[in-house]
Amino acid sequence: MEIPDSIECIDCGQPARRLTPQPEEGWTPGDLIAYRCTGCNDRWDMVVASAEQTDAASARASEYRAAIAERHDSIPPPAPRSESIE
């Protein structure tokens, strides 16, 4: 299983480097991986997921994105502002 050496910090957008060394026997589902952001110094702890968990999460994420898009499309645009110059 391929685990990246760095990820993008969702707080500041800077790279977060992996703190956890790769196990000799490789990564397995349930392993904990820690990252530290180079920008804001936040720590991110991730758990290695199995293929089944990843597929289920992808399906939920797709449903969520579709719901957000539907909600966004149903909101009318704001009325134009009329400004008078005196």
PDB file as gemmi writes it, atoms N, CA and C in Angstrom:
CRYST1    1.000    1.000    1.000  90.00  90.00  90.00 P 1                      
ATOM      1  N   MET A   1       0.846  -1.169   0.000  1.00  0.00           N  
ATOM      2  CA  MET A   1       0.000   0.000   0.000  1.00  0.00           C  
ATOM      3  C   MET A   1       0.897   1.238   0.000  1.00  0.00           C  
ATOM      4  N   GLU A   2       0.574   2.187  -0.864  1.00  0.00           N  
ATOM      5  CA  GLU A   2       1.377   3.402  -1.010  1.00  0.00           C  
ATOM      6  C   GLU A   2       0.835   4.497  -0.094  1.00  0.00           C  
ATOM      7  N   ILE A   3       1.683   5.010   0.784  1.00  0.00           N  
ATOM      8  CA  ILE A   3       1.323   6.093   1.698  1.00  0.00           C  
ATOM      9  C   ILE A   3       2.218   7.286   1.362  1.00  0.00           C  
ATOM     10  N   PRO A   4       1.656   8.476   1.124  1.00  0.00           N  
ATOM     11  CA  PRO A   4       2.486   9.615   0.719  1.00  0.00           C  
ATOM     12  C   PRO A   4       3.389  10.114   1.846  1.00  0.00           C  
ATOM     13  N   ASP A   5       4.556  10.650   1.457  1.00  0.00           N  
ATOM     14  CA  ASP A   5       5.476  11.244   2.424  1.00  0.00           C  
ATOM     15  C   ASP A   5       4.960  12.590   2.913  1.00  0.00           C  
ATOM     16  N   SER A   6       4.125  13.254   2.107  1.00  0.00           N  
ATOM     17  CA  SER A   6       3.554  14.534   2.530  1.00  0.00           C  
ATOM     18  C   SER A   6       2.136  14.656   1.986  1.00  0.00           C  
ATOM     19  N   ILE A   7       1.345  15.447   2.691  1.00  0.00           N  
ATOM     20  CA  ILE A   7      -0.023  15.756   2.293  1.00  0.00           C  
ATOM     21  C   ILE A   7      -0.195  17.266   2.369  1.00  0.00           C  
ATOM     22  N   GLU A   8      -1.298  17.785   1.857  1.00  0.00           N  
ATOM     23  CA  GLU A   8      -1.567  19.214   1.951  1.00  0.00           C  
ATOM     24  C   GLU A   8      -2.394  19.486   3.202  1.00  0.00           C  
ATOM     25  N   CYS A   9      -1.941  20.427   4.009  1.00  0.00           N  
ATOM     26  CA  CYS A   9      -2.663  20.807   5.223  1.00  0.00           C  
ATOM     27  C   CYS A   9      -3.976  21.476   4.826  1.00  0.00           C  
ATOM     28  N   ILE A  10      -5.086  21.016   5.388  1.00  0.00           N  
ATOM     29  CA  ILE A  10      -6.374  21.601   5.028  1.00  0.00           C  
ATOM     30  C   ILE A  10      -6.608  22.927   5.741  1.00  0.00           C  
ATOM     31  N   ASP A  11      -5.791  23.246   6.744  1.00  0.00           N  
ATOM     32  CA  ASP A  11      -5.936  24.528   7.432  1.00  0.00           C  
ATOM     33  C   ASP A  11      -5.221  25.662   6.706  1.00  0.00           C  
ATOM     34  N   CYS A  12      -3.987  25.405   6.255  1.00  0.00           N  
ATOM     35  CA  CYS A  12      -3.210  26.510   5.675  1.00  0.00           C  
ATOM     36  C   CYS A  12      -2.707  26.234   4.259  1.00  0.00           C  
ATOM     37  N   GLY A  13      -2.839  25.000   3.758  1.00  0.00           N  
ATOM     38  CA  GLY A  13      -2.430  24.682   2.400  1.00  0.00           C  
ATOM     39  C   GLY A  13      -0.961  24.355   2.224  1.00  0.00           C  
ATOM     40  N   GLN A  14      -0.181  24.408   3.288  1.00  0.00           N  
ATOM     41  CA  GLN A  14       1.239  24.093   3.204  1.00  0.00           C  
ATOM     42  C   GLN A  14       1.437  22.576   3.271  1.00  0.00           C  
ATOM     43  N   PRO A  15       2.616  22.081   2.896  1.00  0.00           N  
ATOM     44  CA  PRO A  15       2.859  20.641   2.986  1.00  0.00           C  
ATOM     45  C   PRO A  15       2.933  20.176   4.444  1.00  0.00           C  
ATOM     46  N   ALA A  16       2.381  19.023   4.695  1.00  0.00           N  
ATOM     47  CA  ALA A  16       2.503  18.360   6.000  1.00  0.00           C  
ATOM     48  C   ALA A  16       3.317  17.092   5.762  1.00  0.00           C  
ATOM     49  N   ARG A  17       4.420  16.964   6.452  1.00  0.00           N  
ATOM     50  CA  ARG A  17       5.344  15.842   6.254  1.00  0.00           C  
ATOM     51  C   ARG A  17       5.010  14.690   7.206  1.00  0.00           C  
ATOM     52  N   ARG A  18       5.198  13.486   6.696  1.00  0.00           N  
ATOM     53  CA  ARG A  18       4.923  12.297   7.501  1.00  0.00           C  
ATOM     54  C   ARG A  18       5.957  12.158   8.615  1.00  0.00           C  
ATOM     55  N   LEU A  19       5.483  11.937   9.836  1.00  0.00           N  
ATOM     56  CA  LEU A  19       6.346  11.715  10.995  1.00  0.00           C  
ATOM     57  C   LEU A  19       6.574  10.226  11.245  1.00  0.00           C  
ATOM     58  N   THR A  20       5.601   9.417  10.875  1.00  0.00           N  
ATOM     59  CA  THR A  20       5.635   7.987  11.163  1.00  0.00           C  
ATOM     60  C   THR A  20       6.483   7.262  10.124  1.00  0.00           C  
ATOM     61  N   PRO A  21       7.513   6.532  10.578  1.00  0.00           N  
ATOM     62  CA  PRO A  21       8.316   5.771   9.609  1.00  0.00           C  
ATOM     63  C   PRO A  21       7.515   4.583   9.068  1.00  0.00           C  
ATOM     64  N   GLN A  22       7.833   4.185   7.836  1.00  0.00           N  
ATOM     65  CA  GLN A  22       7.152   3.036   7.236  1.00  0.00           C  
ATOM     66  C   GLN A  22       7.571   1.761   7.962  1.00  0.00           C  
ATOM     67  N   PRO A  23       6.607   0.933   8.360  1.00  0.00           N  
ATOM     68  CA  PRO A  23       6.942  -0.342   9.010  1.00  0.00           C  
ATOM     69  C   PRO A  23       7.698  -1.265   8.050  1.00  0.00           C  
ATOM     70  N   GLU A  24       8.560  -2.094   8.581  1.00  0.00           N  
ATOM     71  CA  GLU A  24       9.326  -3.036   7.753  1.00  0.00           C  
ATOM     72  C   GLU A  24       8.408  -3.945   6.949  1.00  0.00           C  
ATOM     73  N   GLU A  25       7.293  -4.352   7.548  1.00  0.00           N  
ATOM     74  CA  GLU A  25       6.371  -5.262   6.861  1.00  0.00           C  
ATOM     75  C   GLU A  25       5.363  -4.518   5.989  1.00  0.00           C  
ATOM     76  N   GLY A  26       5.462  -3.183   5.930  1.00  0.00           N  
ATOM     77  CA  GLY A  26       4.554  -2.383   5.109  1.00  0.00           C  
ATOM     78  C   GLY A  26       3.334  -1.935   5.891  1.00  0.00           C  
ATOM     79  N   TRP A  27       2.573  -1.052   5.282  1.00  0.00           N  
ATOM     80  CA  TRP A  27       1.373  -0.514   5.918  1.00  0.00           C  
ATOM     81  C   TRP A  27       0.232  -1.515   5.843  1.00  0.00           C  
ATOM     82  N   THR A  28      -0.572  -1.572   6.890  1.00  0.00           N  
ATOM     83  CA  THR A  28      -1.758  -2.428   6.917  1.00  0.00           C  
ATOM     84  C   THR A  28      -2.939  -1.611   7.416  1.00  0.00           C  
ATOM     85  N   PRO A  29      -4.162  -1.981   7.027  1.00  0.00           N  
ATOM     86  CA  PRO A  29      -5.336  -1.251   7.510  1.00  0.00           C  
ATOM     87  C   PRO A  29      -5.346  -1.176   9.038  1.00  0.00           C  
ATOM     88  N   GLY A  30      -5.646   0.014   9.543  1.00  0.00           N  
ATOM     89  CA  GLY A  30      -5.671   0.246  10.981  1.00  0.00           C  
ATOM     90  C   GLY A  30      -4.410   0.927  11.506  1.00  0.00           C  
ATOM     91  N   ASP A  31      -3.321   0.944  10.696  1.00  0.00           N  
ATOM     92  CA  ASP A  31      -2.097   1.630  11.126  1.00  0.00           C  
ATOM     93  C   ASP A  31      -2.361   3.122  11.262  1.00  0.00           C  
ATOM     94  N   LEU A  32      -1.753   3.739  12.274  1.00  0.00           N  
ATOM     95  CA  LEU A  32      -1.861   5.173  12.501  1.00  0.00           C  
ATOM     96  C   LEU A  32      -0.658   5.868  11.868  1.00  0.00           C  
ATOM     97  N   ILE A  33      -0.915   6.941  11.120  1.00  0.00           N  
ATOM     98  CA  ILE A  33       0.146   7.707  10.466  1.00  0.00           C  
ATOM     99  C   ILE A  33      -0.001   9.164  10.893  1.00  0.00           C  
ATOM    100  N   ALA A  34       1.084   9.748  11.386  1.00  0.00           N  
ATOM    101  CA  ALA A  34       1.060  11.136  11.835  1.00  0.00           C  
ATOM    102  C   ALA A  34       1.806  12.022  10.843  1.00  0.00           C  
ATOM    103  N   TYR A  35       1.246  13.206  10.587  1.00  0.00           N  
ATOM    104  CA  TYR A  35       1.854  14.217   9.731  1.00  0.00           C  
ATOM    105  C   TYR A  35       1.969  15.518  10.527  1.00  0.00           C  
ATOM    106  N   ARG A  36       2.996  16.325  10.230  1.00  0.00           N  
ATOM    107  CA  ARG A  36       3.151  17.647  10.845  1.00  0.00           C  
ATOM    108  C   ARG A  36       3.239  18.688   9.736  1.00  0.00           C  
ATOM    109  N   CYS A  37       2.405  19.736   9.844  1.00  0.00           N  
ATOM    110  CA  CYS A  37       2.374  20.787   8.834  1.00  0.00           C  
ATOM    111  C   CYS A  37       3.607  21.682   8.969  1.00  0.00           C  
ATOM    112  N   THR A  38       4.215  22.011   7.828  1.00  0.00           N  
ATOM    113  CA  THR A  38       5.387  22.882   7.824  1.00  0.00           C  
ATOM    114  C   THR A  38       5.001  24.351   7.945  1.00  0.00           C  
ATOM    115  N   GLY A  39       3.724  24.676   7.731  1.00  0.00           N  
ATOM    116  CA  GLY A  39       3.276  26.061   7.804  1.00  0.00           C  
ATOM    117  C   GLY A  39       2.727  26.433   9.167  1.00  0.00           C  
ATOM    118  N   CYS A  40       1.668  25.764   9.593  1.00  0.00           N  
ATOM    119  CA  CYS A  40       0.992  26.126  10.846  1.00  0.00           C  
ATOM    120  C   CYS A  40       1.356  25.196  12.006  1.00  0.00           C  
ATOM    121  N   ASN A  41       2.141  24.167  11.730  1.00  0.00           N  
ATOM    122  CA  ASN A  41       2.630  23.228  12.735  1.00  0.00           C  
ATOM    123  C   ASN A  41       1.531  22.326  13.324  1.00  0.00           C  
ATOM    124  N   ASP A  42       0.363  22.282  12.669  1.00  0.00           N  
ATOM    125  CA  ASP A  42      -0.687  21.363  13.120  1.00  0.00           C  
ATOM    126  C   ASP A  42      -0.243  19.927  12.891  1.00  0.00           C  
ATOM    127  N   ARG A  43      -0.751  19.036  13.726  1.00  0.00           N  
ATOM    128  CA  ARG A  43      -0.489  17.610  13.559  1.00  0.00           C  
ATOM    129  C   ARG A  43      -1.755  16.958  13.026  1.00  0.00           C  
ATOM    130  N   TRP A  44      -1.567  16.081  12.045  1.00  0.00           N  
ATOM    131  CA  TRP A  44      -2.680  15.348  11.448  1.00  0.00           C  
ATOM    132  C   TRP A  44      -2.432  13.861  11.631  1.00  0.00           C  
ATOM    133  N   ASP A  45      -3.375  13.185  12.281  1.00  0.00           N  
ATOM    134  CA  ASP A  45      -3.285  11.736  12.483  1.00  0.00           C  
ATOM    135  C   ASP A  45      -4.278  11.066  11.543  1.00  0.00           C  
ATOM    136  N   MET A  46      -3.785  10.142  10.754  1.00  0.00           N  
ATOM    137  CA  MET A  46      -4.609   9.419   9.784  1.00  0.00           C  
ATOM    138  C   MET A  46      -4.555   7.933  10.107  1.00  0.00           C  
ATOM    139  N   VAL A  47      -5.610   7.236   9.742  1.00  0.00           N  
ATOM    140  CA  VAL A  47      -5.663   5.784   9.904  1.00  0.00           C  
ATOM    141  C   VAL A  47      -5.718   5.166   8.515  1.00  0.00           C  
ATOM    142  N   VAL A  48      -4.865   4.182   8.266  1.00  0.00           N  
ATOM    143  CA  VAL A  48      -4.866   3.484   6.981  1.00  0.00           C  
ATOM    144  C   VAL A  48      -6.162   2.693   6.873  1.00  0.00           C  
ATOM    145  N   ALA A  49      -6.890   2.925   5.784  1.00  0.00           N  
ATOM    146  CA  ALA A  49      -8.168   2.261   5.566  1.00  0.00           C  
ATOM    147  C   ALA A  49      -7.997   1.072   4.630  1.00  0.00           C  
ATOM    148  N   SER A  50      -8.913   0.130   4.749  1.00  0.00           N  
ATOM    149  CA  SER A  50      -8.927  -0.994   3.816  1.00  0.00           C  
ATOM    150  C   SER A  50      -9.591  -0.537   2.521  1.00  0.00           C  
ATOM    151  N   ALA A  51      -9.478  -1.321   1.473  1.00  0.00           N  
ATOM    152  CA  ALA A  51     -10.086  -0.982   0.185  1.00  0.00           C  
ATOM    153  C   ALA A  51     -11.603  -0.833   0.325  1.00  0.00           C  
ATOM    154  N   GLU A  52     -12.239  -1.686   1.137  1.00  0.00           N  
ATOM    155  CA  GLU A  52     -13.685  -1.612   1.333  1.00  0.00           C  
ATOM    156  C   GLU A  52     -14.069  -0.303   2.016  1.00  0.00           C  
ATOM    157  N   GLN A  53     -13.285   0.109   3.025  1.00  0.00           N  
ATOM    158  CA  GLN A  53     -13.570   1.362   3.713  1.00  0.00           C  
ATOM    159  C   GLN A  53     -13.383   2.547   2.774  1.00  0.00           C  
ATOM    160  N   THR A  54     -12.364   2.501   1.938  1.00  0.00           N  
ATOM    161  CA  THR A  54     -12.095   3.580   0.993  1.00  0.00           C  
ATOM    162  C   THR A  54     -13.221   3.699  -0.020  1.00  0.00           C  
ATOM    163  N   ASP A  55     -13.715   2.567  -0.534  1.00  0.00           N  
ATOM    164  CA  ASP A  55     -14.818   2.587  -1.498  1.00  0.00           C  
ATOM    165  C   ASP A  55     -16.080   3.177  -0.867  1.00  0.00           C  
ATOM    166  N   ALA A  56     -16.364   2.795   0.372  1.00  0.00           N  
ATOM    167  CA  ALA A  56     -17.554   3.305   1.061  1.00  0.00           C  
ATOM    168  C   ALA A  56     -17.420   4.804   1.315  1.00  0.00           C  
ATOM    169  N   ALA A  57     -16.234   5.255   1.690  1.00  0.00           N  
ATOM    170  CA  ALA A  57     -16.015   6.681   1.937  1.00  0.00           C  
ATOM    171  C   ALA A  57     -16.153   7.478   0.643  1.00  0.00           C  
ATOM    172  N   SER A  58     -15.658   6.935  -0.458  1.00  0.00           N  
ATOM    173  CA  SER A  58     -15.783   7.618  -1.751  1.00  0.00           C  
ATOM    174  C   SER A  58     -17.246   7.760  -2.142  1.00  0.00           C  
ATOM    175  N   ALA A  59     -18.032   6.725  -1.892  1.00  0.00           N  
ATOM    176  CA  ALA A  59     -19.457   6.778  -2.224  1.00  0.00           C  
ATOM    177  C   ALA A  59     -20.160   7.839  -1.378  1.00  0.00           C  
ATOM    178  N   ARG A  60     -19.843   7.897  -0.081  1.00  0.00           N  
ATOM    179  CA  ARG A  60     -20.445   8.911   0.790  1.00  0.00           C  
ATOM    180  C   ARG A  60     -20.020  10.313   0.357  1.00  0.00           C  
ATOM    181  N   ALA A  61     -18.759  10.482  -0.013  1.00  0.00           N  
ATOM    182  CA  ALA A  61     -18.265  11.793  -0.446  1.00  0.00           C  
ATOM    183  C   ALA A  61     -18.979  12.236  -1.714  1.00  0.00           C  
ATOM    184  N   SER A  62     -19.219  11.313  -2.644  1.00  0.00           N  
ATOM    185  CA  SER A  62     -19.933  11.652  -3.877  1.00  0.00           C  
ATOM    186  C   SER A  62     -21.362  12.078  -3.576  1.00  0.00           C  
ATOM    187  N   GLU A  63     -22.022  11.379  -2.660  1.00  0.00           N  
ATOM    188  CA  GLU A  63     -23.385  11.741  -2.274  1.00  0.00           C  
ATOM    189  C   GLU A  63     -23.409  13.124  -1.629  1.00  0.00           C  
ATOM    190  N   TYR A  64     -22.426  13.398  -0.800  1.00  0.00           N  
ATOM    191  CA  TYR A  64     -22.351  14.686  -0.120  1.00  0.00           C  
ATOM    192  C   TYR A  64     -22.139  15.810  -1.137  1.00  0.00           C  
ATOM    193  N   ARG A  65     -21.210  15.620  -2.086  1.00  0.00           N  
ATOM    194  CA  ARG A  65     -20.962  16.633  -3.104  1.00  0.00           C  
ATOM    195  C   ARG A  65     -22.218  16.892  -3.933  1.00  0.00           C  
ATOM    196  N   ALA A  66     -22.958  15.838  -4.269  1.00  0.00           N  
ATOM    197  CA  ALA A  66     -24.189  15.996  -5.045  1.00  0.00           C  
ATOM    198  C   ALA A  66     -25.233  16.785  -4.243  1.00  0.00           C  
ATOM    199  N   ALA A  67     -25.353  16.516  -2.963  1.00  0.00           N  
ATOM    200  CA  ALA A  67     -26.312  17.237  -2.118  1.00  0.00           C  
ATOM    201  C   ALA A  67     -25.942  18.708  -2.003  1.00  0.00           C  
ATOM    202  N   ILE A  68     -24.653  18.999  -1.855  1.00  0.00           N  
ATOM    203  CA  ILE A  68     -24.203  20.391  -1.771  1.00  0.00           C  
ATOM    204  C   ILE A  68     -24.466  21.105  -3.095  1.00  0.00           C  
ATOM    205  N   ALA A  69     -24.185  20.461  -4.218  1.00  0.00           N  
ATOM    206  CA  ALA A  69     -24.419  21.070  -5.524  1.00  0.00           C  
ATOM    207  C   ALA A  69     -25.909  21.344  -5.720  1.00  0.00           C  
ATOM    208  N   GLU A  70     -26.758  20.407  -5.313  1.00  0.00           N  
ATOM    209  CA  GLU A  70     -28.207  20.596  -5.447  1.00  0.00           C  
ATOM    210  C   GLU A  70     -28.670  21.776  -4.604  1.00  0.00           C  
ATOM    211  N   ARG A  71     -28.159  21.865  -3.388  1.00  0.00           N  
ATOM    212  CA  ARG A  71     -28.525  22.977  -2.503  1.00  0.00           C  
ATOM    213  C   ARG A  71     -28.050  24.297  -3.108  1.00  0.00           C  
ATOM    214  N   HIS A  72     -26.827  24.312  -3.615  1.00  0.00           N  
ATOM    215  CA  HIS A  72     -26.268  25.526  -4.206  1.00  0.00           C  
ATOM    216  C   HIS A  72     -27.099  25.976  -5.396  1.00  0.00           C  
ATOM    217  N   ASP A  73     -27.529  25.025  -6.237  1.00  0.00           N  
ATOM    218  CA  ASP A  73     -28.311  25.353  -7.423  1.00  0.00           C  
ATOM    219  C   ASP A  73     -29.702  25.873  -7.079  1.00  0.00           C  
ATOM    220  N   SER A  74     -30.213  25.527  -5.894  1.00  0.00           N  
ATOM    221  CA  SER A  74     -31.566  25.941  -5.514  1.00  0.00           C  
ATOM    222  C   SER A  74     -31.600  27.327  -4.866  1.00  0.00           C  
ATOM    223  N   ILE A  75     -30.452  27.897  -4.546  1.00  0.00           N  
ATOM    224  CA  ILE A  75     -30.398  29.218  -3.918  1.00  0.00           C  
ATOM    225  C   ILE A  75     -30.431  30.281  -5.018  1.00  0.00           C  
ATOM    226  N   PRO A  76     -31.400  31.179  -4.946  1.00  0.00           N  
ATOM    227  CA  PRO A  76     -31.467  32.211  -5.995  1.00  0.00           C  
ATOM    228  C   PRO A  76     -30.298  33.195  -5.847  1.00  0.00           C  
ATOM    229  N   PRO A  77     -29.867  33.779  -6.966  1.00  0.00           N  
ATOM    230  CA  PRO A  77     -28.774  34.743  -6.878  1.00  0.00           C  
ATOM    231  C   PRO A  77     -29.250  36.001  -6.147  1.00  0.00           C  
ATOM    232  N   PRO A  78     -28.349  36.732  -5.522  1.00  0.00           N  
ATOM    233  CA  PRO A  78     -28.763  37.946  -4.819  1.00  0.00           C  
ATOM    234  C   PRO A  78     -29.264  39.008  -5.798  1.00  0.00           C  
ATOM    235  N   ALA A  79     -30.186  39.801  -5.321  1.00  0.00           N  
ATOM    236  CA  ALA A  79     -30.725  40.888  -6.150  1.00  0.00           C  
ATOM    237  C   ALA A  79     -29.642  41.939  -6.343  1.00  0.00           C  
ATOM    238  N   PRO A  80     -29.608  42.561  -7.518  1.00  0.00           N  
ATOM    239  CA  PRO A  80     -28.595  43.596  -7.739  1.00  0.00           C  
ATOM    240  C   PRO A  80     -28.850  44.793  -6.823  1.00  0.00           C  
ATOM    241  N   ARG A  81     -27.770  45.374  -6.376  1.00  0.00           N  
ATOM    242  CA  ARG A  81     -27.872  46.550  -5.509  1.00  0.00           C  
ATOM    243  C   ARG A  81     -27.961  47.799  -6.377  1.00  0.00           C  
ATOM    244  N   SER A  82     -28.841  48.679  -5.981  1.00  0.00           N  
ATOM    245  CA  SER A  82     -28.924  49.951  -6.696  1.00  0.00           C  
ATOM    246  C   SER A  82     -28.272  51.013  -5.826  1.00  0.00           C  
ATOM    247  N   GLU A  83     -27.303  51.642  -6.376  1.00  0.00           N  
ATOM    248  CA  GLU A  83     -26.584  52.678  -5.638  1.00  0.00           C  
ATOM    249  C   GLU A  83     -26.847  54.009  -6.321  1.00  0.00           C  
ATOM    250  N   SER A  84     -27.208  54.979  -5.528  1.00  0.00           N  
ATOM    251  CA  SER A  84     -27.420  56.315  -6.085  1.00  0.00           C  
ATOM    252  C   SER A  84     -26.253  57.206  -5.710  1.00  0.00           C  
ATOM    253  N   ILE A  85     -25.874  58.049  -6.630  1.00  0.00           N  
ATOM    254  CA  ILE A  85     -24.789  58.992  -6.412  1.00  0.00           C  
ATOM    255  C   ILE A  85     -25.392  60.365  -6.242  1.00  0.00           C  
ATOM    256  N   GLU A  86     -25.126  60.975  -5.139  1.00  0.00           N  
ATOM    257  CA  GLU A  86     -25.698  62.311  -4.890  1.00  0.00           C  
ATOM    258  C   GLU A  86     -24.624  63.327  -4.758  1.00  0.00           C  
TER     259      GLU A  86                                                      
END                                                                             
